[in-house]
Structures are given as C-alpha cells and as structure tokens.
C-alpha cells in the first residue's frame, strides 16, 4: 500500500501553475515536517515536496500562505530526469490526495 500522512508547515506562498493542452492546474510546494529524536532529545525538520492537481491545487493556492499548518494525505511518486548537464537526477514527491487546514486563518485587519 502506498499511503503517506504528514502534518507540517508550508515553507512559501503557493503559486498556481498550468500544464498540458487541457489547461490542467497544479501547485508544487514544500512542507516542513518536524521530527523529535528521543535518543538525542533534539528536533529536526524534514522538507518534503508536495504536488497537488486540479481543484485541490486551486483551493490550496487560494487559501494557503507561508507558515500555514496542513495535514496532508497522499502517495509517494519516485522518478528521475536529466538535468541541464545531462546528469540523471532522482526525485521523490508526495502526490496530494486529501488535506485539512490545521490552524485557523489569521485575522486580516
């Protein structure tokens, strides 16, 4: 089974992007996920790449800003590509399938 559940904070404001002839929408962002190490008694932060498509991407880009806390559910997708120097690079993304807002939206004055 390929399921991922994460809670973390968005590291930057989201920007809706478009691709394909069908003008599908997507948003790519990084989620900062804290992890406590009981052996060293220290917190570390993992930065996880998330990709959302279509209606979910539209909603996220409209309501999520840097620092907002999200709970996400998705699946891992591993892939590779050639960089500009023709070197093979590997990447792992979480494809977002569902999400919840964890914190309240800040009041706007």
C-alpha positions as CSV (number, residue, x, y, z in Angstrom):
1,X,0.0,0.0,0.0
2,X,1.3,3.5,-0.9
3,X,-0.1,5.9,1.7
4,X,1.6,8.9,3.3
5,X,0.2,11.1,6.1
6,X,2.0,14.2,7.2
7,X,1.5,17.3,9.3
8,X,3.7,20.3,8.7
9,X,4.0,24.0,7.7
10,X,4.1,25.4,4.2
11,X,7.5,27.0,3.5
12,X,6.4,29.6,1.0
13,X,3.4,31.2,-0.7
14,X,1.8,28.9,-3.3
15,X,1.6,29.8,-7.0
16,X,-0.9,28.0,-9.2
17,X,0.6,26.7,-12.4
18,X,-0.9,25.3,-15.6
19,X,0.2,22.4,-18.0
20,X,-1.0,20.4,-20.9
21,X,-3.4,21.2,-23.7
22,X,-6.4,20.7,-21.2
23,X,-5.0,23.6,-19.1
24,X,-4.8,21.4,-16.0
25,X,-3.8,23.1,-12.8
26,X,-1.1,22.2,-10.3
27,X,0.8,23.6,-7.4
28,X,4.1,22.4,-6.1
29,X,5.3,23.3,-2.6
30,X,7.4,22.1,0.3
31,X,6.1,21.0,3.7
32,X,8.3,21.4,6.7
33,X,7.7,18.4,9.0
34,X,9.2,18.4,12.5
35,X,10.5,15.2,14.0
36,X,11.6,14.6,17.5
37,X,14.6,12.3,18.1
38,X,14.2,10.7,21.5
39,X,17.8,9.5,21.5
40,X,19.4,12.9,21.0
41,X,16.5,14.8,22.5
42,X,16.5,17.2,19.6
43,X,14.1,18.3,17.0
44,X,14.9,18.0,13.3
45,X,12.9,19.3,10.3
46,X,12.3,17.3,7.1
47,X,11.4,19.2,4.0
48,X,9.0,17.2,1.9
49,X,8.0,18.1,-1.7
50,X,4.2,18.0,-2.3
51,X,2.3,18.3,-5.6
52,X,-1.4,18.9,-5.9
53,X,-3.5,18.9,-9.0
54,X,-6.7,20.5,-10.4
55,X,-9.4,21.6,-7.9
56,X,-7.2,20.8,-4.8
57,X,-4.4,22.9,-6.3
58,X,-6.8,25.8,-6.9
59,X,-8.1,25.7,-3.3
60,X,-4.6,25.5,-1.8
61,X,-3.2,28.3,-3.9
62,X,-6.2,30.5,-2.8
63,X,-6.1,29.9,0.9
64,X,-2.6,28.7,1.9
65,X,0.3,31.1,2.6
66,X,3.7,30.6,4.0
67,X,3.7,29.3,7.6
68,X,0.2,27.8,7.5
69,X,-0.1,24.3,9.0
70,X,-1.6,21.5,6.9
71,X,-2.4,17.8,7.4
72,X,-2.0,16.0,4.1
73,X,-2.7,12.5,2.8
74,X,-1.2,11.3,-0.4
75,X,1.0,8.8,-2.2
76,X,4.8,8.6,-2.9
77,X,5.9,9.1,-6.5
78,X,9.6,8.5,-7.4
79,X,11.1,9.5,-10.7
80,X,14.1,10.6,-12.5
81,X,15.1,13.3,-15.0
82,X,18.2,14.6,-16.8
83,X,19.5,18.0,-15.6
84,X,21.0,20.6,-17.9
85,X,24.4,18.9,-17.7
86,X,22.8,15.6,-18.8
87,X,23.2,14.0,-15.4
88,X,20.5,11.7,-14.1
89,X,18.8,13.1,-11.0
90,X,16.2,11.3,-8.8
91,X,13.3,12.9,-7.1
92,X,10.6,11.8,-4.7
93,X,7.3,13.7,-4.4
94,X,4.1,13.2,-2.4
95,X,1.1,13.4,-4.7
96,X,-1.6,15.1,-2.6
97,X,-4.9,13.3,-2.5
98,X,-6.6,15.0,0.5
99,X,-5.8,17.7,3.0
100,X,-7.1,19.6,6.1
101,X,-6.3,23.0,7.4
102,X,-4.8,22.6,10.9
103,X,-4.5,26.2,12.1
104,X,-7.0,29.0,11.8
105,X,-6.6,31.6,9.1
106,X,-5.0,34.7,10.6
107,X,-7.3,37.6,11.1
108,X,-6.9,40.3,8.4
109,X,-7.2,43.9,9.6
